[in-house]
Structure formats: structure tokens, C-alpha cells
Amino acid sequence: MNGNFPNFVPYLASVLGVSVAVMTAILIITAFWTIIWKGLGLWRAARNNNKWWFLAFLVINDLGLLEIIYLLWFAKKAAGNSSAA
């Protein structure tokens, strides 16, 4: 591997013993998974004015695990009251 990014996917595929197409699919699915959870976590933290959670989500990239924990246990549940501003 000579430092070129396009060589990363074939290299990673050979290390893991999968085809380049499978490795590409894994990377794309992982990217979408992360973007969805990060977006939901950032949105909820901003709405709840949780600045430290928002900053943590913005800085830490952990495949959405921190966002999932926040959304399931720490975010305020909207109990059917949606107030229009």
C-alpha cells in the first residue's frame, strides 16, 4: 500500500478475506448507518438543548453507538406534546 486512498478498499478486502465489492458494500452501509444515527442524535440533542451531548456527537465517531444510547436512555421523550412556535 503506497498511501493512495483508492488502494485502501482492495487492501482491506484482502486482509478480511472478502471481495472488493463486498468490502465496498460494507463501507457504504456503515457510512449510512453512522450518518442516520448521528443525525438523529444531533437533532434530538439540539432540540433538548443538551450542549455537551451535541458536542460529544459532533466530535466522537463510534458508528452511532453513543447516539443510540442517548436516544434510548437520556433524551427526553416527547409525550405527545408538540408545541408549534
N, C-alpha and C positions, 0 to 999 in steps of 0.2 A: 504494500500500500504506500503510494508516494504522496499522500496528502491531498489528493483530489477528491472532492466530495462525491462525484459520481461513482468512484470505486468503493465507497463505503457499503452500499447495499449488496453488491456481489460478495464482498469480503465477509460481511455479517452473515449473509446467507450460507456461505461455505463453512463458517465457524459453527453455525447452528445446524447445519446439515439439511437445509431446505432449499428449494429452488428460489431464484431471484424473483419470480412472480409471486410466490407465497410470501417472501420477505417484504416485498413492496406492499402487498395487501395488508400484512400485519402492521406495517408502519403507518399506512393510511388510516386503518381502523383505529389504531392507538391515538393518532392525531385528532380524529373526530371525537373519540371518547373524551379526551382531555379537554378539547375546546368546549364541548357541550357542558361538562361538569364545571369547568372554570367559569364559563359564562353564567350559569345558574347561581353558583356560589357568589360571584362578584355582584350580580344583580340583587340577590337577597341581602347580602351584607350592606350594600349601599342603601337599599330601602329601609333597613333596620338601623341605619346609622352606626354600624359596627366598624369603626375605622381600622382597628387592629386586625380584625378578621379580613377586611378588604385588602389591607397591606400584605398580610400573610399569603392570601390567594394570589396576589399580583406577583409576589417575589418567589414563592416556593412552587416548584413544578413537581408534583408527585403522582401524576396520572389521575388526578381527580379525587384521590383518597381523602385529603383534608377537606375538600369541598363537600364530599358525600357525608363525612362525619358532621360537619357544620350543619348541613341541610337537614339531616335526620335528628340530631340531638340538641343543637344550640340555637338554631334560627327560630324566631318567634313564629308560631303557627297563626296564619290568618284565619280567625274563627268566623269566617263567613262575613266579616265586616269589611267591605271595600268602600273607602271614602273617596269621593271624587273631589279633586282640588279645584 
